[in-house]
Amino acid sequence: MHTSVVRTCVGCRTRALAAELLRVVVSGDCAVPDPRRRLPGRGAWLHPDPECLRLAERRRAFPRALRFTGPLDTAPVGSHLAKAARLSTDEGTSPSRNTKEAGRPIMNQP
């Protein structure tokens, strides 16, 4: 996929590069994540952030964006976001409390 493709998050309605967003498609009566962007069908785009998912659910954005009639279960997307958050925490991708953003240790003052 071309890296400069811009999509709109169905939750917060801000535009972002497709590489920064999670693609979501319909499978049965569920909205399912498509992190590899390979599943067939119409896709909706979402920041991988639980707040954007909450906004999309509140606005009923998934059925509209995916052109699906009836209720749509978004639990698989929530599970995917929770799992991704756990993995990033376990792998230490978030900065430690004892390191600055630049990666240098914080010096304790006496």
Disulfide bonds with the S-S distance in Angstrom:
none
